[in-house]
């Protein structure tokens, strides 16, 4: 971090403004109705579902790639073509 960034975070005025913004957006009607934990829970589950999907897709594609390369590189043809020896 650079020095100006550290000074901005240690500045009491900046801290007061930041806390005012946080308070304004976290104390809305969502918190009064009790939906805040529900929304946070859904976000948490959605994040974990996306990460799990990414891991599964990468594992499947890596296995598919390895199997495909084994099939292509391990392929033995029925015919071998070689140049004629003209001496």
N, C-alpha and C positions, 0 to 999 in steps of 0.2 A: 504494500500500500504506500501511496505517496503521502507526503507530510500534510498537504492541504486536505486530503480525505480524512486523515486522523484528527486534524483540528476541527473539521466540521462535525464529526461525531462526538467530540468532547465538548463542544460548545453548548452551554445550557439553553440558549435560545433555540438552537436547532433541535435539541432534545424535546423541548416543550412543544414545538410545532409538530414534530413527529408523533408525540404522544396524543396531541389533539386530533390529528388525522386518524390515528389508530382507534381512538375512542369514538370518533364520529362514525366510522364505518363498521365497528364491531358491536355497537350498542343500538343497532337499529331494530326494526320490528321482528327480524328473524330471531334475535335472541330472546325477545319478549314472549314469543310463541313457543319457544323450546325447540325450534327446528335446527338450530345451530349444530347440536351434536349429530343429528340425523344427516345433515348435509356433509359434515366432516366425515362421518362414517362411510357414506356413499363415495366420497372422493377418495378415501383411503382404500376401499375395496376396488374401485375403478383403477387406481394406480397399480395395485398389486395384480389385478387381472391383466393389465396391459404388459407389465413386466413378465408375467408368466407366459403370456402369448408370445412375446418376443423370444424368450428363452426356448420355448418349444419349437417355434418356426426355425430358429437358427440351428437347433439340434437336428431337426428333420432335414433341412436343406444341406447341412454338412454331411449327414449320412447318405442322402441322395446323390450328392456330388461325388462322394467317395465311391459309391456303388457304380455310378455312371463311368467314372474314370477307370475303374477296374474292368468294366465290361468293354470299354473302347480300347484301352491299352492292352488288355489281356486277350484281345480277339486274334485268333489264328485264321488266316484266310485259307480257302480251298485251293488256291492257285498261287504259285510262286513265280514271278516274272524276273528273269535275269538276263543281262545282255549276252549276246553270242561272243565267243572268243574267236576273233579272226586273226590268226597268226600266219 
